[in-house]
Amino acid sequence: MKWLNLLLCAFLLTSLVRADTPTTAPASTEPAPLKSYMGREIAQTMHYTGAEWLTRESREREEDCTTMLKQLDLKPGQTVVDFGCGNGFYTLKMAKLVAPNGKVLAVDIQPEMLDLCRQRAKDEKIDNVEEILCTATDPKLPAGKCDLILVVDVYHECSNPPDVLAALRKALGPHGRIALVEFRAEDPKVPIRPLHKMSKAQILKEWPANGFKLVDQFDGLPWQHLMFFERDDSTTQPAK
C-alpha cells in the first residue's frame, strides 16, 4: 500500500503543477497594426494564393520591368534587398545582376511566399539568394550592409510604416539607396485599385518625415512611380 500512496501523491503533485502552468501563449511584442497613416488608408497584404499574378505574362508589357531594373544600376558584388519579394519575380533578376559574388536578401512576411521564391531559385540554379522571414515591423536585415533596397508595390501594405522605415533606414550602407516603386494614384488610367496606389505627394509626406531624402526619380514607367531615397541624417525621429 505504501507504493500506492506514493504513486497517488505523485499524480496529485503533477496535476497541481499542470494547473498552475499558463495555457495561453505569451503576449506578442509587436505593436498593433495601423489602419491608416498620415491620412492614407493602409491596404491589406497580398495573400500568397495570388502569387501567380506577380509572374503573369503581361507584367513586362504593363510595367516595363526591364527598364525599371536598368534604372537600379546594379553592380556585381553588391548586397541588395527585395523587400516584400513575393515569389521572387525581381529577386531572381537581381541575383543575376549582382552575381557572382553579390547576393540578394529576399524578405517577405509570408513563409509560403519565401517557399515559392526558394523553389524558383532552385529551378533556375541561382544560389546567391538568402530568404528572410520578416515581421510587420522588422525586416530582419543586417545593419549598415545594404547597397540597395527595392520596394515594389509593397510599402502601401506595410501595417506599421514608421517602424518599417526606421528598420530599412538602419539597414542601408554608407551610400545605400532605397528604390520605391508604387502605382501612380494620380493617373486614373492605371487599372489598379485606388487603395493599392500612392501619389508622389503622399510619398513625400511620409518618407522625408521618417529620415529620408529624395535623391532621384524616374518617370518613364507605364504605370508606376520610381523614386530613390537615401538617409537624411538631419531627420531621425519617425513621424507618428
C-alpha positions as CSV (number, residue, x, y, z in Angstrom):
1,M,0.0,0.0,0.0
2,K,3.0,2.3,0.6
3,W,3.9,2.3,-3.1
4,L,0.3,3.0,-4.0
5,N,0.2,6.1,-1.6
6,L,3.5,7.3,-3.2
7,L,2.0,7.0,-6.7
8,L,-1.1,8.8,-5.7
9,C,0.9,11.7,-4.2
10,A,3.0,11.9,-7.4
11,F,-0.2,12.1,-9.5
12,L,-1.7,14.8,-7.3
13,L,1.6,16.9,-7.4
14,T,1.8,16.6,-11.2
15,S,-1.9,17.7,-11.5
16,L,-1.2,20.8,-9.4
17,V,1.9,21.7,-11.4
18,R,-0.1,21.5,-14.6
19,A,-3.0,23.5,-13.2
20,D,-0.5,26.3,-12.3
21,T,1.1,26.2,-15.8
22,P,-0.2,29.1,-18.1
23,T,-2.2,27.8,-21.0
24,T,-2.0,30.9,-23.1
25,A,0.9,32.0,-25.3
26,P,3.0,35.0,-24.2
27,A,1.8,38.3,-25.5
28,S,3.3,39.5,-28.7
29,T,5.8,42.3,-28.6
30,E,4.6,43.6,-32.0
31,P,2.6,46.8,-31.9
32,A,-0.9,46.7,-33.2
33,P,-1.2,47.2,-36.9
34,L,-2.3,50.7,-38.0
35,K,-5.4,51.2,-40.1
36,S,-4.2,54.5,-41.6
37,Y,-1.0,56.6,-41.6
38,M,-0.7,60.3,-42.3
39,G,-4.1,60.5,-43.9
40,R,-3.7,57.3,-46.0
41,E,-5.6,54.1,-45.5
42,I,-3.3,51.1,-45.3
43,A,-4.0,48.3,-47.7
44,Q,-4.0,44.6,-46.8
45,T,-1.1,42.4,-47.7
46,M,-1.5,40.5,-50.9
47,H,-2.1,36.8,-50.0
48,Y,0.3,34.1,-51.2
49,T,-2.5,32.4,-53.0
50,G,-2.4,35.2,-55.5
51,A,1.3,34.9,-56.2
52,E,0.8,33.9,-59.9
53,W,-0.3,37.5,-60.6
54,L,3.3,38.5,-59.8
55,T,4.7,36.4,-62.7
56,R,1.9,37.0,-65.2
57,E,2.9,37.0,-68.8
58,S,1.7,40.6,-69.3
59,R,3.7,42.1,-66.5
60,E,6.7,43.1,-68.7
61,R,4.4,44.9,-71.1
62,E,2.3,46.6,-68.4
63,E,5.2,47.7,-66.1
64,D,8.3,47.7,-68.3
65,C,10.2,45.7,-65.7
66,T,13.4,45.6,-67.8
67,T,13.6,49.4,-67.9
68,M,13.0,49.6,-64.1
69,L,15.8,47.2,-63.4
70,K,18.2,49.2,-65.6
71,Q,17.4,52.3,-63.5
72,L,18.6,50.5,-60.4
73,D,22.2,50.4,-61.9
74,L,23.1,47.2,-60.0
75,K,26.7,46.0,-59.9
76,P,28.3,42.6,-59.3
77,G,29.3,42.2,-55.7
78,Q,26.5,44.3,-54.2
79,T,24.2,43.3,-51.4
80,V,20.7,44.2,-52.4
81,V,17.3,43.6,-50.9
82,D,14.0,42.6,-52.4
83,F,11.7,43.8,-49.7
84,G,8.3,42.1,-50.0
85,C,9.8,39.7,-52.5
86,G,6.7,37.6,-53.0
87,N,7.6,34.6,-55.2
88,G,10.8,36.2,-56.3
89,F,9.9,37.9,-59.6
90,Y,12.6,40.6,-59.1
91,T,14.7,38.6,-56.7
92,L,16.0,36.2,-59.3
93,K,16.5,39.0,-61.9
94,M,18.6,41.0,-59.4
95,A,20.5,37.9,-58.3
96,K,21.8,37.5,-61.8
97,L,22.9,41.2,-62.0
98,V,24.9,41.1,-58.7
99,A,26.5,37.7,-59.3
100,P,28.9,36.1,-58.9
101,N,30.0,37.5,-55.5
102,G,26.9,39.6,-54.7
103,K,23.7,38.4,-53.1
104,V,20.0,39.2,-52.8
105,L,18.2,39.2,-49.4
106,A,14.7,38.2,-50.3
107,V,12.4,39.4,-47.5
108,D,8.7,38.6,-47.0
109,I,6.2,38.3,-44.2
110,Q,4.6,35.1,-45.6
111,P,6.7,31.9,-45.3
112,E,4.7,30.5,-48.2
113,M,6.0,33.3,-50.5
114,L,9.5,32.5,-49.4
115,D,9.0,28.8,-50.2
116,L,7.9,29.8,-53.7
117,C,10.9,32.1,-54.1
118,R,13.2,29.4,-52.9
119,Q,11.8,26.8,-55.3
120,R,12.1,29.2,-58.3
121,A,15.7,30.0,-57.4
122,K,16.4,26.2,-57.2
123,D,14.8,25.6,-60.6
124,E,16.9,28.3,-62.2
125,K,20.1,27.2,-60.4
126,I,20.5,30.5,-58.6
127,D,22.5,30.2,-55.4
128,N,23.1,33.8,-54.3
129,V,19.7,34.4,-52.7
130,E,19.0,34.4,-48.9
131,E,15.4,34.2,-47.9
132,I,14.4,36.1,-44.7
133,L,11.1,35.8,-42.9
134,C,10.3,39.3,-41.5
135,T,7.7,40.7,-39.1
136,A,5.3,43.6,-39.6
137,T,7.8,45.9,-38.0
138,D,11.2,44.3,-38.6
139,P,12.6,43.2,-42.0
140,K,15.5,41.4,-40.2
141,L,18.2,43.0,-42.3
142,P,21.8,43.4,-41.3
143,A,22.6,46.9,-40.1
144,G,24.6,49.1,-42.5
145,K,25.2,46.4,-45.1
146,C,22.7,47.0,-47.9
147,D,23.7,48.8,-51.1
148,L,20.1,49.0,-52.5
149,I,16.7,48.0,-51.1
150,L,14.0,47.5,-53.7
151,V,10.4,48.1,-52.5
152,V,8.0,47.3,-55.4
153,D,4.2,47.8,-54.8
154,V,4.7,46.8,-51.1
155,Y,5.1,49.9,-49.0
156,H,1.4,50.8,-49.1
157,E,0.7,47.5,-47.5
158,C,3.0,47.9,-44.5
159,S,0.9,48.0,-41.4
160,N,3.4,49.9,-39.3
161,P,5.2,52.4,-41.6
162,P,7.3,54.3,-39.1
163,D,8.8,51.0,-37.7
164,V,9.5,49.6,-41.2
165,L,11.1,52.8,-42.5
166,A,13.3,53.1,-39.4
167,A,14.5,49.5,-39.9
168,L,15.1,50.0,-43.6
169,R,17.0,53.2,-42.9
170,K,19.2,51.3,-40.4
171,A,20.0,48.6,-43.0
172,L,21.4,51.0,-45.6
173,G,25.1,51.1,-46.1
174,P,27.0,54.4,-46.3
175,H,25.9,55.1,-49.8
176,G,22.9,52.9,-49.8
177,R,19.6,53.8,-51.6
178,I,16.0,52.7,-51.5
179,A,14.2,52.3,-54.8
180,L,10.5,52.8,-54.1
181,V,8.0,51.7,-56.8
182,E,4.3,52.3,-56.4
183,F,1.4,52.5,-58.8
184,R,0.5,56.1,-59.7
185,A,-2.5,57.3,-57.8
186,E,-2.5,60.5,-59.9
187,D,-3.4,58.5,-63.0
188,P,-7.0,57.2,-63.2
189,K,-6.0,55.2,-66.3
190,V,-3.7,52.9,-64.2
191,P,-6.0,49.8,-63.7
192,I,-5.2,49.2,-60.1
193,R,-7.5,49.6,-57.1
194,P,-7.1,53.1,-55.5
195,L,-6.1,51.5,-52.2
196,H,-3.1,49.9,-53.9
197,K,-1.8,53.2,-55.4
198,M,0.2,56.1,-54.0
199,S,0.7,59.6,-55.1
200,K,4.1,61.4,-55.1
201,A,2.6,63.9,-52.7
202,Q,1.7,61.2,-50.2
203,I,5.1,59.5,-50.6
204,L,6.9,62.8,-50.0
205,K,4.7,63.4,-47.0
206,E,5.7,60.1,-45.3
207,W,9.3,59.3,-46.3
208,P,11.1,62.6,-45.5
209,A,9.3,62.7,-42.2
210,N,10.9,59.4,-41.4
211,G,14.5,60.3,-42.1
212,F,14.8,60.0,-45.9
213,K,15.6,62.4,-48.7
214,L,14.6,62.1,-52.3
215,V,17.7,61.9,-54.4
216,D,16.4,60.8,-57.8
217,Q,13.3,59.7,-59.7
218,F,12.3,58.2,-63.0
219,D,9.0,59.0,-64.6
220,G,9.3,56.7,-67.7
221,L,7.4,53.7,-66.4
222,P,4.0,53.0,-67.8
223,W,2.1,52.7,-64.5
224,Q,4.4,53.3,-61.6
225,H,6.5,55.9,-59.8
226,L,10.1,55.1,-59.3
227,M,11.7,57.2,-56.6
228,F,15.1,56.9,-55.0
229,F,15.7,57.7,-51.4
230,E,18.8,58.0,-49.2
231,R,19.2,58.5,-45.4
232,D,18.7,62.1,-44.3
233,D,20.6,62.3,-41.0
234,S,19.2,65.7,-40.2
235,T,15.8,63.9,-39.6
236,T,15.9,60.9,-37.3
237,Q,12.5,60.9,-35.4
238,P,9.7,58.8,-37.0
239,A,6.5,60.6,-37.8
240,K,3.5,59.2,-35.9
